[in-house]
Amino acid sequence: MKLRRILIVALLLPMAAAAGFASYIAWLGIDSDRPSTCHGTVRNGSLKEGRRLPYAGENYRAYSLLGFILGRTFVHSAVRDAMRDAYADLNQSHPELRFVYAEGGWPWGGRFAPHRTHANGTAMDFHVPVRTLDGQVSELPTSPFTGFGYLVRFDRTGKSRSGSLMLDFEAMGKHLLALDRAAHARGFRIRRVIFNVGLQPKLREAKSGALAMTRLAFNARDSWVPHDEHYHVVFDVQ
């Protein structure tokens, strides 16, 4: 175990030199009280002292251990805190639900292929909550064979193309509302939610989804990726 840690550190040292020591420390999971600072836009920006959630908590997990280790789940510290608060809120009110967060960005921000809008630590992807066809709470499959969840497709009814899962619009609405409350409690807001336009009517049919859509700004047109298996949330932080 000690040798493995030495090898990991040796591999990451060149990244530390390029990205800055503070980002490297964050990558290793050593937190800091200093808030993050974002520069530029979600398309052309950077992030100083990015932060991330643990790989897993009581009611959530990251989309991929590999993606987590590679450092693909970093965001602004205020966004990380709002994510954490929202999951804690939902664990109290709806402990049966399970959530999967996906990609954020690098600890230092910047270009983040294949994404086009994850450059400054203010954007985060969340995989859709799902249930089995008989109503049991489940999780989106996130193996490499499904593109770590990003290649799972849903039809206009919210049923997966594999026919085994249904998108849980009520849980998605609850999560968005919890994120909204958490952001406002910390002095900022959600700027925009991007979700598949063809599935937005189904979200609006859910009680919590309808409320979320009255409080938050959603995209009116689909972007270059489907956004049926995840929703992209942009936070208004500095």
Stockholm file with secondary structure:
# STOCKHOLM 1.0

chainA/1-238         MKLRRILIVALLLPMAAAAGFASYIAWLGIDSDRPSTCHGTVRNGSLKEGRRLPYAGENYRAYSLLGFILGRTFVHSAVRDAMRDAYADLNQSHPELRFVYAEGGWPWGGRFAPHRTHANGTAMDFHVPVRTLDGQVSELPTSPFTGFGYLVRFDRTGKSRSGSLMLDFEAMGKHLLALDRAAHARGFRIRRVIFNVGLQPKLREAKSGALAMTRLAFNARDSWVPHDEHYHVVFDVQ
#=GR chainA/1-238 SS CHHHHHHHHHHHHHHHHHHCHHHHHHHTTCCCSSCCEEEECSSSEEEESCBCCCSBCSSEEESCHHHHHHTCCCBCHHHHHHHHHHHHHHHHHCTTCCEEECCCCCTTCSCBTTBSSCSSSCEEEEECCEEETTSCEECCCCSGGGTTTTTCCBCTTSBBTTSSEEECHHHHHHHHHHHHHHHHHTTCEEEEEECCGGGHHHHHHSHHHHHHHHHSCBCSSCCSSCCSSEEEEEEECC
#=GC SS_cons         CHHHHHHHHHHHHHHHHHHCHHHHHHHTTCCCSSCCEEEECSSSEEEESCBCCCSBCSSEEESCHHHHHHTCCCBCHHHHHHHHHHHHHHHHHCTTCCEEECCCCCTTCSCBTTBSSCSSSCEEEEECCEEETTSCEECCCCSGGGTTTTTCCBCTTSBBTTSSEEECHHHHHHHHHHHHHHHHHTTCEEEEEECCGGGHHHHHHSHHHHHHHHHSCBCSSCCSSCCSSEEEEEEECC
//
